[in-house]
Every structure is written in structure tokens, then in C-alpha cells.
Amino acid sequence: MNFNPLHDRVLVKRVDQEAKTSGGIIIPDTAQEKPMEGEVIAVGAGVRDDQGKLQKLDVTVGDRVLFGKWSGTEIKLDGQDLMIMKESDILGILTGKSAIKPAAKTAPKSAPKSAPKKK
């Protein structure tokens, strides 16, 4: 089924994150958060400004984007879980091949030990 978003809306498919931590621990599906990264599947024509000119969108089909945790509306289209959101809900376009990984929680660093004094 073909779907064309209207105006400044964008159709996004979430990109699955790794289910394994850097330490090798496998995270079950129920404990994983929804990814905040996706691939743009379709874009609308744009939005009209005050003079009636069509302003094209900054994102294009195939872009990898980062969006807010609660952005957009989730839909199911042809058995795929997709999201429709406004371009303004997109935080940025990712470039390069590496995906953004969530920040790891780290323990606070202790003060460095001083070297023994020489006599």
C-alpha cells in the first residue's frame, strides 16, 4: 500500500537497537526502551508560508533521524510498525554509518590517589 504524508508530516520506521550491552549481557525485549532513531520512509510536499509559497522539508526519504521519545503517532501499515510525525518533532539528521547509542550509566569517579612523597 502506498502512503503519502500530507504537508510537513514524515513517515518514519524505527531502527532496532542492539539487544546486547557492551559487556555481552542480552537485554530482553520487555526491558528495552523504544528506539529514538528511525529511517524516513516518506515525506510530505511541505508547508505553505504566509505568502503561499511551498516550503520544502529538510528531511528526505532514506535519511536517518533522531526524534523525541514521545514524538509522533504510531500506526501499523502493511504489517509494519511505523510512525507519522511532523518535521518539527525530528531533532536532527544522523550522518555516517554508526548509530547513536544510549548513554551508559557510570559510577562516579573517585579522586585520584596521590603518589607517595619522596624524601
N, C-alpha and C positions, 0 to 999 in steps of 0.2 A: 504494500500500500504506500502510495506517495503522500507525503505530508509537507506542506509549505507553511512555515510560520508567518504570521501577519506582522506588519510594521517593524518594530525593533525587538521582536522576540527571536529566541535562538533555541534550537532543539539540540540537546546535549546528551551524550551517552557516558555514564560514569565509567571511569577506568578502574579496574580492580587493583587493589594494593596487595602487596605480598602478605601472605598469611604466616610468614616466618620472621622472627626477630633476628637481629644481627648475631645474637648468641645461639641461634638454632632452635629456639622454642617456637613451636607451632601454635598459633592463636586460633581457637575455634571460631566459626562464623558468628556464633551468638555473642562473642566478646568483642568482635571487631566493630569499629566505627565505620559509618558510611564514608567512602572517599569523597574528598572535596576537589577532585580533579576529574576532568572529563574531556571528551573529544567532541567538537562541534560537528553535528550531522547535517543540519540545515539552518539557514538564516533567512530572516525576512528581508523585504526590499529596503527597509529603512523607515525613518520617521520624518515628517514634514516640519520645517521650521515656520516661523511667523510669516514669511513671505511666500510660503507654499512650495519652496524648493525641497526636493527629496535629499535627505542627508543619509548617505550610505553608512552601514555599520563598519566598525573597526575590525570585527572578527570575520573570518571566512571559514568555509567548510574545510575540515581537516585540522583546524587549529586545536592545540591542547590548551585548555583553560583551567584556571583556578577560580572557584566560586565559594561563597559563604556556606556554612553548614546547613542553614535553614532556607537557602535560596530556592526559588522555582517551585514548580508543581510537578509531582511525579505522575507519569502516565505509563500505560502498557500499550505498545503498538506492535503488532505482528509478533507477539510473544517476547518482545524485548522491553526491559525496564529503561525508560528514557525520562528526561526532564525538559520542561519548557520553562524558560526564564527570560526576563528582559536583559538586554545587553548591559544595563546599569548594574545588574546583580553579579556580573562577572568581574572578578577582582583583577585579573591580568591574564596575559597570554604567556604560556611557557614556551621557551625556546630550548633547543638542544635535546639530546636523547634521554637524559636522566630525569627521572620523575622526582617530585618533591616528596621527601619522607617526613613523617610527623616528628616533631621534636621529642627526643627521648628525655625521660626524667632522670636526672643525675643527682647523686648525693652531693651535699655541699663540700667544697674542698677545704681541707684542714690547712692551717698555717704551715708554711714550710719550716722544716727543722733547721736550726742554725748549726753551722759547722762548729766543732769544738775549737776553742781558742788555743792558739799556740803560745807557749810560754817562752 
